[in-house]
Amino acid sequence: MSLILRCVDISTSPIKIVEHFVEFVKVDDTTGKGLFDEVINVINILELDINDIREQGYDNESNMKGKHQGVQKRLLDINPRAVYTPCGCHSLNLVLCDMANSCPKAISFFGVIQRIYLNLKIFSNMMFIMILMV
């Protein structure tokens, strides 16, 4: 799981919003509770105050966004001001996938593209092996 912090810097004019990559976290338990525990662990290690969180954003995975047992619900239970916002890129990707799968011409088009890609991949792997053998 990757963790990114978005901070609002009000000490400058104009106010700046800055994002910082924190780290990749190895996660063994991918349940809502397991992911939440990892997030809380990183917050504690960084000595951040959980009550300063004003927004939380995740992909559309049910373990993250779940209304009853997801990470967003567990964080909201502690800090009700940490409003959940789904990731716009993931939402757009889901819309595009649904759109492409509902149109027969799109299904056919992407099927052809997939076959071309697979054939080129197989061909390039074969050429690499042949070069190694020579």
N, CA, C and O of each residue as an XYZ file, in Angstrom:
536
protein
N       0.860     -1.155      0.000
C       0.000      0.000      0.000
C       0.909      1.221      0.000
O       1.905      1.261      0.722
N       0.568      2.203     -0.802
C       1.350      3.438     -0.812
C       0.623      4.500     -0.001
O      -0.603      4.601     -0.041
N       1.389      5.283      0.727
C       0.829      6.339      1.548
C       1.328      7.692      1.072
O       2.528      7.897      0.886
N       0.397      8.607      0.879
C       0.713      9.960      0.448
C      -0.026     10.923      1.362
O      -1.210     10.733      1.641
N       0.659     11.947      1.824
C       0.036     12.975      2.645
C      -0.161     14.229      1.804
O       0.735     14.645      1.070
N      -1.322     14.815      1.918
C      -1.595     16.103      1.287
C      -1.735     17.117      2.411
O      -2.567     16.956      3.304
N      -0.918     18.158      2.362
C      -0.895     19.164      3.416
C      -1.288     20.516      2.848
O      -1.028     20.819      1.684
N      -1.918     21.318      3.689
C      -2.261     22.680      3.322
C      -1.307     23.604      4.071
O      -1.279     23.626      5.301
N      -0.536     24.357      3.315
C       0.428     25.293      3.889
C      -0.208     26.676      3.918
O      -0.296     27.353      2.893
N      -0.652     27.087      5.104
C      -1.310     28.391      5.225
C      -0.325     29.493      5.607
O      -0.719     30.644      5.794
N       0.948     29.142      5.724
C       1.949     30.141      6.108
C       2.421     30.965      4.924
O       3.146     31.945      5.096
N       2.017     30.577      3.729
C       2.441     31.309      2.537
C       1.247     31.999      1.901
O       0.094     31.666      2.176
N       1.543     32.955      1.054
C       0.493     33.623      0.299
C       0.862     33.528     -1.171
O       1.904     34.064     -1.549
N       0.102     32.902     -1.998
C      -1.168     32.252     -1.723
C      -0.966     30.930     -0.974
O       0.136     30.383     -0.935
N      -2.037     30.440     -0.392
C      -2.016     29.167      0.326
C      -1.664     28.063     -0.665
O      -2.165     28.042     -1.789
N      -0.794     27.142     -0.234
C      -0.355     26.059     -1.121
C      -0.833     24.716     -0.586
O      -0.876     24.486      0.622
N      -1.187     23.841     -1.511
C      -1.495     22.448     -1.186
C      -0.341     21.622     -1.724
O      -0.022     21.686     -2.911
N       0.280     20.850     -0.850
C       1.476     20.093     -1.204
C       1.235     18.615     -0.893
O       0.678     18.276      0.151
N       1.656     17.751     -1.798
C       1.564     16.313     -1.564
C       2.950     15.744     -1.335
O       3.909     16.122     -2.006
N       3.045     14.824     -0.371
C       4.308     14.174     -0.051
C       4.113     12.666     -0.072
O       3.225     12.140      0.598
N       4.938     11.978     -0.838
C       4.946     10.515     -0.784
C       5.606     10.131      0.528
O       6.701     10.605      0.833
N       4.946      9.265      1.317
C       5.483      8.857      2.606
C       6.266      7.569      2.456
O       7.466      7.528      2.728
N       5.590      6.518      2.025
C       6.278      5.234      1.876
C       5.342      4.197      1.292
O       4.127      4.381      1.227
N       5.953      3.096      0.869
C       5.202      1.893      0.553
C       5.157      1.060      1.822
O       6.178      0.879      2.486
N       3.988      0.553      2.159
C       3.820     -0.245      3.369
C       3.473     -1.667      2.970
O       2.528     -1.896      2.215
N       4.240     -2.620      3.478
C       3.925     -4.031      3.237
C       2.736     -4.406      4.102
O       2.758     -4.229      5.320
N       1.701     -4.926      3.461
C       0.471     -5.264      4.164
C       0.206     -6.758      3.999
O       0.111     -7.263      2.881
N       0.089     -7.451      5.121
C      -0.246     -8.873      5.080
C      -1.740     -9.107      5.239
O      -2.295    -10.016      4.621
N      -2.388     -8.306      6.050
C      -3.824     -8.430      6.312
C      -4.547     -7.351      5.514
O      -4.482     -6.174      5.865
N      -5.234     -7.741      4.443
C      -5.886     -6.767      3.566
C      -7.353     -6.544      3.909
O      -8.105     -6.012      3.092
N      -7.767     -6.943      5.106
C      -9.117     -6.616      5.544
C      -9.158     -5.139      5.903
O      -8.119     -4.490      6.022
N     -10.361     -4.616      6.076
C     -10.490     -3.223      6.484
C      -9.744     -2.936      7.771
O      -9.084     -1.905      7.896
N      -9.847     -3.848      8.733
C      -9.163     -3.665     10.013
C      -7.652     -3.736      9.847
O      -6.928     -2.922     10.421
N      -7.171     -4.692      9.075
C      -5.728     -4.824      8.862
C      -5.137     -3.596      8.186
O      -4.073     -3.123      8.585
N      -5.813     -3.075      7.170
C      -5.342     -1.876      6.478
C      -5.413     -0.658      7.395
O      -4.505      0.174      7.405
N      -6.496     -0.559      8.162
C      -6.644      0.546      9.109
C      -5.521      0.519     10.143
O      -4.946      1.559     10.463
N      -5.209     -0.665     10.664
C      -4.131     -0.779     11.645
C      -2.798     -0.303     11.067
O      -2.010      0.341     11.760
N      -2.550     -0.621      9.794
C      -1.305     -0.173      9.152
C      -1.279      1.353      9.011
O      -0.252      1.987      9.254
N      -2.416      1.937      8.616
C      -2.489      3.397      8.482
C      -2.246      4.062      9.841
O      -1.479      5.021      9.935
N      -2.892      3.559     10.880
C      -2.722      4.120     12.227
C      -1.277      3.963     12.699
O      -0.727      4.857     13.342
N      -0.672      2.829     12.377
C       0.724      2.596     12.753
C       1.635      3.654     12.123
O       2.507      4.198     12.801
N       1.442      3.948     10.844
C       2.267      4.951     10.170
C       1.996      6.343     10.750
O       2.927      7.126     10.941
N       0.734      6.651     11.027
C       0.399      7.948     11.641
C       1.116      8.100     12.974
O       1.639      9.170     13.286
N       1.141      7.025     13.763
C       1.827      7.076     15.061
C       3.339      7.194     14.907
O       3.980      7.951     15.637
N       3.913      6.450     13.964
C       5.366      6.522     13.731
C       5.767      7.936     13.321
O       6.799      8.441     13.762
N       4.956      8.576     12.480
C       5.253      9.933     12.017
C       4.877     10.999     13.047
O       5.088     12.192     12.828
N       4.325     10.556     14.161
C       3.907     11.453     15.239
C       2.933     12.522     14.750
O       3.045     13.699     15.094
N       1.973     12.076     13.934
C       0.919     12.969     13.454
C      -0.307     12.820     14.345
O      -0.520     11.768     14.947
N      -1.097     13.858     14.424
C      -2.320     13.839     15.219
C      -3.475     13.417     14.320
O      -3.779     14.089     13.335
N      -4.107     12.323     14.655
C      -5.205     11.794     13.840
C      -6.368     12.784     13.775
O      -7.153     12.747     12.828
N      -6.486     13.654     14.754
C      -7.568     14.637     14.766
C      -7.322     15.806     13.821
O      -8.213     16.632     13.616
N      -6.117     15.889     13.240
C      -5.824     16.930     12.254
C      -6.217     16.514     10.839
O      -6.169     17.337      9.925
N      -6.601     15.269     10.643
C      -6.976     14.783      9.316
C      -8.321     15.389      8.933
O      -9.270     15.356      9.717
N      -8.398     15.941      7.728
C      -9.642     16.545      7.245
C     -10.228     15.818      6.042
O     -11.385     16.038      5.683
N      -9.449     14.968      5.430
C      -9.955     14.224      4.277
C      -9.188     12.924      4.183
O      -8.020     12.846      4.564
N      -9.847     11.916      3.679
C      -9.189     10.654      3.381
C      -9.641     10.225      1.989
O     -10.826     10.301      1.666
N      -8.708      9.780      1.178
C      -9.039      9.359     -0.182
C      -8.371      8.036     -0.502
O      -7.183      7.842     -0.241
N      -9.153      7.131     -1.070
C      -8.652      5.797     -1.400
C      -9.193      5.392     -2.761
O     -10.039      6.071     -3.344
N      -8.683      4.264     -3.253
C      -9.266      3.706     -4.456
C     -10.653      3.161     -4.103
O     -11.112      3.308     -2.971
N     -11.300      2.549     -5.052
C     -12.664      2.084     -4.843
C     -12.742      0.659     -4.320
O     -13.776      0.007     -4.461
N     -11.679      0.173     -3.725
C     -11.662     -1.153     -3.123
C     -12.559     -1.156     -1.887
O     -12.508     -0.234     -1.073
N     -13.374     -2.188     -1.752
C     -14.354     -2.218     -0.657
C     -13.695     -2.216      0.719
O     -14.276     -1.694      1.670
N     -12.498     -2.786      0.848
C     -11.825     -2.788      2.147
C     -11.379     -1.394      2.560
O     -11.196     -1.119      3.746
N     -11.208     -0.528      1.593
C     -10.814      0.847      1.903
C     -12.038      1.736      2.093
O     -12.110      2.488      3.065
N     -12.995      1.660      1.179
C     -14.128      2.586      1.215
C     -15.347      2.042      1.947
O     -16.346      2.750      2.070
N     -15.295      0.821      2.432
C     -16.450      0.177      3.045
C     -17.143      1.030      4.103
O     -16.492      1.593      4.983
N     -18.476      1.121      4.010
C     -19.264      1.964      4.912
C     -19.369      1.389      6.320
O     -19.637      2.119      7.274
N     -19.157      0.076      6.449
C     -19.360     -0.560      7.747
C     -18.063     -1.020      8.411
O     -17.911     -0.905      9.627
N     -17.116     -1.548      7.602
C     -15.884     -2.074      8.186
C     -14.635     -1.630      7.437
O     -13.539     -2.117      7.716
N     -14.790     -0.714      6.492
C     -13.640     -0.252      5.721
C     -12.777      0.728      6.504
O     -13.134      1.166      7.597
N     -11.638      1.056      5.918
C     -10.704      1.986      6.548
C     -11.377      3.338      6.778
O     -11.224      3.942      7.839
N     -12.129      3.812      5.769
C     -12.740      5.133      5.900
C     -13.730      5.190      7.050
O     -13.802      6.202      7.746
N     -14.492      4.132      7.265
C     -15.457      4.091      8.369
C     -14.743      4.064      9.718
O     -15.149      4.754     10.653
N     -13.690      3.276      9.815
C     -12.953      3.174     11.074
C     -12.287      4.505     11.432
O     -12.240      4.888     12.601
N     -11.773      5.207     10.418
C     -11.158      6.512     10.677
C     -12.220      7.551     11.034
O     -11.997      8.395     11.902
N     -13.373      7.491     10.367
C     -14.467      8.405     10.696
C     -14.977      8.202     12.119
O     -15.412      9.154     12.767
N     -14.925      6.970     12.601
C     -15.341      6.703     13.983
C     -14.452      7.439     14.981
O     -14.920      7.851     16.043
N     -13.179      7.605     14.648
C     -12.232      8.303     15.523
C     -12.277      9.807     15.281
O     -12.265     10.598     16.224
N     -12.328     10.192     14.005
C     -12.306     11.615     13.641
C     -13.396     11.875     12.598
O     -13.177     11.631     11.411
N     -14.559     12.363     13.017
C     -15.664     12.589     12.087
C     -15.405     13.695     11.053
O     -16.174     13.844     10.104
N     -14.326     14.471     11.235
C     -13.999     15.519     10.261
C     -13.138     15.004      9.115
O     -12.840     15.751      8.183
N     -12.734     13.736      9.171
C     -11.908     13.136      8.117
C     -12.817     12.575      7.024
O     -13.009     11.364      6.910
N     -13.366     13.480      6.234
C     -14.348     13.116      5.209
C     -13.705     12.243      4.132
O     -12.581     12.499      3.701
N     -14.426     11.217      3.709
C     -13.923     10.306      2.673
C     -14.294     10.819      1.292
O     -15.437     11.207      1.049
N     -13.320     10.817      0.388
C     -13.533     11.168     -1.009
C     -12.943     10.066     -1.872
O     -11.749      9.783     -1.768
N     -13.755      9.430     -2.728
C     -13.188      8.387     -3.592
C     -12.210      8.983     -4.604
O     -12.366     10.125     -5.037
N     -11.219      8.207     -4.966
C     -10.209      8.645     -5.924
C     -10.851      8.873     -7.292
O     -11.474      7.969     -7.850
N     -10.699     10.072     -7.823
C     -11.295     10.410     -9.114
C     -10.759      9.573    -10.262
O     -11.515      9.199    -11.158
N      -9.465      9.271    -10.249
C      -8.867      8.475    -11.329
C      -9.427      7.058    -11.338
O      -9.727      6.514    -12.401
N      -9.565      6.464    -10.164
C     -10.125      5.115    -10.102
C     -11.595      5.110    -10.522
O     -12.050      4.182    -11.190
N     -12.327      6.140    -10.132
C     -13.735      6.234    -10.525
C     -13.861      6.370    -12.033
O     -14.712      5.725    -12.645
N     -13.022      7.204    -12.640
C     -13.047      7.367    -14.093
C     -12.682      6.067    -14.782
O     -13.286      5.721    -15.798
N     -11.707      5.337    -14.255
C     -11.314      4.063    -14.829
C     -12.482      3.073    -14.800
O     -12.709      2.361    -15.778
N     -13.223      3.021    -13.692
C     -14.373      2.130    -13.599
C     -15.449      2.506    -14.616
O     -16.053      1.630    -15.234
N     -15.686      3.800    -14.790
C     -16.680      4.258    -15.767
C     -16.261      3.856    -17.172
O     -17.072      3.348    -17.946
N     -14.990      4.083    -17.502
C     -14.501      3.738    -18.841
C     -14.566      2.238    -19.100
O     -14.904      1.812    -20.204
N     -14.242      1.433    -18.081
C     -14.323     -0.027    -18.233
C     -15.765     -0.472    -18.460
O     -16.031     -1.304    -19.328
N     -16.691      0.079    -17.684
C     -18.102     -0.264    -17.867
C     -18.601      0.171    -19.236
O     -19.350     -0.554    -19.892
N     -18.183      1.357    -19.663
C     -18.594      1.857    -20.966
C     -18.056      0.952    -22.085
O     -18.785      0.585    -23.006
N     -16.781      0.604    -21.988
C     -16.171     -0.226    -23.020
C     -16.797     -1.614    -23.067
O     -16.909     -2.204    -24.142
N     -17.208     -2.144    -21.915
C     -17.806     -3.481    -21.869
C     -19.278     -3.500    -22.261
O     -19.853     -4.576    -22.421
N     -19.900     -2.335    -22.420
C     -21.321     -2.308    -22.768
C     -21.558     -2.064    -24.255
O     -22.695     -2.146    -24.720
N     -20.523     -1.773    -24.987
C     -20.654     -1.462    -26.408
C     -19.984     -2.574    -27.229
O     -18.780     -2.795    -27.097
N     -20.761     -3.281    -28.086
C     -20.178     -4.382    -28.880
C     -18.992     -3.951    -29.743
O     -18.024     -4.700    -29.877
N     -19.056     -2.750    -30.330
C     -17.937     -2.287    -31.160
C     -16.683     -2.062    -30.305
O     -15.571     -2.363    -30.739
N     -16.867     -1.531    -29.091
C     -15.731     -1.312    -28.198
C     -15.144     -2.639    -27.747
O     -13.923     -2.782    -27.678
N     -15.996     -3.612    -27.438
C     -15.521     -4.943    -27.034
C     -14.688     -5.550    -28.151
O     -13.614     -6.099    -27.903
N     -15.181     -5.452    -29.381
C     -14.447     -5.998    -30.532
C     -13.127     -5.249    -30.732
O     -12.089     -5.873    -30.952
N     -13.163     -3.918    -30.656
C     -11.964     -3.105    -30.857
C     -10.888     -3.456    -29.837
O      -9.741     -3.715    -30.200
N     -11.267     -3.465    -28.541
C     -10.274     -3.748    -27.514
C      -9.816     -5.199    -27.550
O      -8.696     -5.504    -27.142
N     -10.675     -6.103    -28.036
C     -10.267     -7.494    -28.224
C      -9.166     -7.602    -29.271
O      -8.199     -8.341    -29.088
N      -9.314     -6.858    -30.379
C      -8.291     -6.850    -31.436
C      -6.987     -6.263    -30.899
O      -5.911     -6.809    -31.140
N      -7.085     -5.150    -30.170
C      -5.886     -4.526    -29.590
C      -5.188     -5.500    -28.646
O      -3.961     -5.603    -28.659
N      -5.957     -6.214    -27.829
C      -5.381     -7.177    -26.880
C      -4.649     -8.299    -27.630
O      -3.551     -8.693    -27.235
N      -5.254     -8.813    -28.708
C      -4.597     -9.888    -29.481
C      -3.319     -9.392    -30.143
O      -2.318    -10.108    -30.169
N      -3.341     -8.169    -30.682
C      -2.134     -7.592    -31.289
C      -1.034     -7.475    -30.240
O       0.112     -7.851    -30.486
N      -1.391     -6.955    -29.075
C      -0.421     -6.806    -27.991
C       0.181     -8.153    -27.608
O       1.400     -8.280    -27.488
N      -0.674     -9.163    -27.415
C      -0.175    -10.490    -27.019
C       0.742    -11.079    -28.081
O       1.770    -11.670    -27.749
N       0.386    -10.927    -29.353
C       1.235    -11.454    -30.423
C       2.583    -10.743    -30.461
O       3.617    -11.384    -30.649
N       2.581     -9.420    -30.283
C       3.842     -8.686    -30.274
C       4.691     -9.060    -29.063
O       5.915     -9.148    -29.160
N       4.046     -9.278    -27.936
C       4.776     -9.673    -26.731
C       5.418    -11.041    -26.915
O       6.586    -11.233    -26.578
N       4.654    -11.994    -27.449
C       5.184    -13.339    -27.692
C       6.332    -13.268    -28.692
O       7.366    -13.908    -28.497
N       6.153    -12.486    -29.772
C       7.186    -12.362    -30.789
C       8.454    -11.748    -30.204
O       9.555    -12.222    -30.483
N       8.311    -10.697    -29.397
C       9.504    -10.060    -28.835
C      10.217    -10.990    -27.855
O      11.447    -10.987    -27.786
N       9.458    -11.787    -27.097
C      10.088    -12.771    -26.197
C      10.838    -13.826    -26.983
O      11.936    -14.228    -26.598
N      10.250    -14.281    -28.092
C      10.920    -15.283    -28.928
C      12.192    -14.712    -29.532
O      13.211    -15.399    -29.599
N      12.143    -13.457    -29.973
C      13.332    -12.832    -30.571
C      14.428    -12.682    -29.506
O      15.603    -12.893    -29.804
N      14.063    -12.326    -28.286
C      15.029    -12.186    -27.207
C      15.715    -13.524    -26.925
O      16.930    -13.576    -26.738
N      14.938    -14.594    -26.895
C      15.499    -15.936    -26.647
C      16.430    -16.335    -27.786
O      17.497    -16.903    -27.553
N      16.018    -16.034    -29.033
C      16.862    -16.394    -30.172
C      18.181    -15.629    -30.130
O      19.229    -16.187    -30.454
N      18.139    -14.363    -29.737
C      19.362    -13.566    -29.652
C      20.289    -14.139    -28.581
O      21.504    -14.193    -28.772
N      19.718    -14.563    -27.460
C      20.530    -15.154    -26.394
C      21.183    -16.453    -26.837
O      22.285    -16.775    -26.392
N      20.519    -17.201    -27.705
C      21.041    -18.508    -28.145
C      22.142    -18.366    -29.175
O      22.960    -19.270    -29.341
N      22.169    -17.252    -29.860
C      23.172    -17.041    -30.925
C      24.478    -16.618    -30.379
O      25.423    -16.400    -31.138
